[in-house]
Amino acid sequence: MRFEFKVVIGFIITLSLVIALGFYTYHNNDNQLKASRWVNHTHKVLYHSEQVLSTLTDIETGQRGFCLTGNLDFLIPYSKGKQNIYPQLNQLKRLTHDNSRQYVRVMKLEMLLEKKLAFSDEVVELYKKDPAQSIALVTSLKGKRLMDNIRLTFSDLMAEENYLLERRTIENEDQIAKSNYLFVLMVSFILIILLILFYTIYINLRARKLAEEKLEAAAKDTQDLYDNAPCGYHSLDANGVFLQVNNTMCEWLGYTKEELIGKMKVFDLMNEEGLKSFRENFPLLKEKGMIQNVQFDIFRKNKTSFPVIVNSTAVRDSNGNYLKSRTTTFDYTEQKLANDKITTLNQELEAFTYTVSHDLRSPLRSISGYAQILEEDYSPVLDDEGKRLTNVIIKSAKRMGQLIDDLLNFSQIGRRDLSNHLIDTNTLVSQLVKELKEEETHPLEINIQDLDPCHGDFNMIRQVWYNLVSNAIKYSKKKELIQIEIGSYTVGPEIVYYVKDNGAGFDMQYVHKLFGVFQRLHRINEFEGTGVGLAIVKRIVTRHGGRVWAEAQPDLGASFYFSIPN
Amino acid sequence: MTTQAVDILLVEDNPDDAELAIRALRKSNLANHLLHLQDGQEALDFLFNDLNNKPKLVLLDLKMPKVDGIEVLRILKADERTRTIPVVMLTSSKEERDIVETYKLGVNAYIVKPLDFEQFGKAVGQLGLFWLVLNQTPQ
C-alpha cells in the first residue's frame, strides 16, 4: 500500500472515531441528564406526596383539637390546610401525569381526600351545634377508616416512587459504567491508530530524509565530476552563448564562470579557421544532434591559444527544438605535437625512401648496364675468369636491385591505408595457386581445404598468401614431389590459416629470426631470396590485428600459420 | 643540332643512363635522329624554339636538376601547341604517387627503368618502334 494512501486511510479512521466518540458522549450525557431528571422527578413526587400528607395531618389535627376543646383557634390550621391541600394535590397530579398507575393512585387519593374533608367539615359543623352528636360521629370510625385508606394509598404511591427511584438509579449506574467502558475502548483504539499513523509517517520521513541525503551526495558527486573532470565541459545556447561551463574549462581559458556564462559566445574565443569550422559544424549539431572530433584552436584570456578536440550532442525540448549543447573539450596540445612529430617523421621517411628508390638504383643500373656491355661487346677479349667476374657483377647488381625493391615494398606496407572488405579466401587462394602452378615445372601437389572468409585489405592479404605459398614451393623443390596443404580453422575470436609443406623446414631454435627483415635461415646458394617475404607477411598480418607463427623440423617440412580477427 | 629534324628527344641528366638508353635505341636502329638534352629547361627551350618541327617522341626523365620531368610534362601538356607530342616518362622508381601524378597530367606512357640492361634495351626499343613507326599523331 502506498504511503499517501495509508496516511489518508489512517486519518479517515481516526476522524470517524473522534466523531463517533463525540456523538456517543453527547448521547450519553443526554441520557444521564434524562436519568437525573427522572431521579429529580421522583424526589419531587415524594416531596409533594409528603406535603399533601402533612397538610392532611394538619387538617386532621386541627379538627381533633377543636372537637376536644371547642377552642376555635384549632380551626385556623384546619382552614389553612383546606386552602392549601388542593393546589398541592394538583401539583402531584401534574407530576404523575406520565405514569398511569401513579396517576390512578393520585385520582383515588383525590376522591378519598374529598370524602375525608367532607367528613371533617361535617364533624366540625355538627360540633358547633351539638358536640355530643359530633363525638358520636367521630366514634363511628368512619373518619379513621378514610384516614387509614388515605395513608395506605400514600404508602403505595411512595413505595412505587421509591421503587422507581431505585430502578432508575441502578439503570443510570449501569449506563455510566457501560459508557465509561466504551469510552476507554474508543480512546484506546484512537490512540493505537494514531500510534500506527505516527510510526508510518516517521518511517516514511526518515526514509525520505535518507533518500534526500543520498540524492544530495550523488548530486554533489555529479557536480564534482562535472566541475573537476580532466576535460572541459560546456553548454551553448542556439546562438553559441555559454550557458554552463565547468571549472576545468575555466582554468584552461583563464576566465571565471561569471565572465563566460550568458556573456561570451564560443566564437569570441576562436580564430578565423576555428570560426569557419564553427559555422560548418554548429548548424550540423543543431540539425543532426551530434558532432564528433572537431578540432580548432581556442584563445585563452591572455590571447595565447591551444588546440582542442570537441565532441558535442544536442539537448532538445519535447518538440525536438534545440535547447543547448552538451560539449566535451579535450586539450589537444600534446597529441598535436606528437602528431606533428609523426607527420614530420613520416615525411622524412617518405623522402628517404623516395631518394633510396631513385638515387640508389641509378648507379646500380650503370653497374649492371656497363657490365652487360662488357659481356656483349668485349667477350672476345675476355678470358673465362673475366667473363665469370663480369657475370658476378651483373648478378650482384640485380640482387641489390631486388633487395631495394623488397625493402621499399616492406616500408610501403607500413604506410599504406588499409581497406576493409569481405575477402572470399577460397577464390583468392585457388586463383593464386592456379597461377603459381602454371609457372612451376617441378611436380607439385597442392591440397586446398575449405577456407573461411575474412575481413581485410584484399591486395595485402593476397600478398600474404602469395609469399607463403611461393615460399612453400621454393623451399620444397629438393623433394621429388612438392606436397602442400592449405587450410583454415576458427579458434575463439580469430580465424587461423595455415600453409604446410614437405620441404626443407628449419631448426626451431632459429624460429625467432624467421619473421625479421633480411633474416634468412638458408644459404643463398641453397634457396634464392632477400629475406623480406616473411617480414612483409608479419607486417601485413599485424596491421590486420592478427598473429603469425611457424612450426618446422629440418628436412621434414614447415607449417606457417597466420590469424585474422573474426 | 637543330638544323636536322629530330625524331626522339631524350631528356636525361644522368650521362650513364643516357648512354645506355641511346645504345639500346641504336640497337633497334632508332637513334639516327635523336637529340639528348641534359635538363628540363634545355628541353623546354628546344621544344618552344621551333614549334613547326616537333619531335615524334619525348623520353623524359622524372628527376632532374632545375626543371624536373613532371614540370616539363605539365608545361607541354598545358600548352595547345605542344599537347600532342607523345611523352614517355623514364624513371628509376615505381613510386605510386609519381605514376598517378604523371597520368593526371596526361603522360602517354610510364616506364620504370629496369636494372637488367637487356630488358631495358628491349623496353626502349619497343617504345621507340611503337611511337615512331606505328603510332599516328595528329599533324
Interface residues (C-beta under 8 A of the other chain):
Chain A: Y354 S357 H358 D359 R361 S362 P363 L364 R365 S366 S368 G369 Y370 Q372 I373 A397 K398 G401 L408 Q412
Chain B: N14 D16 D17 L20 R23 L62 K63 T91 S92 S93 K94 E95 E96 K113 L115 D116 F117 E118 F120
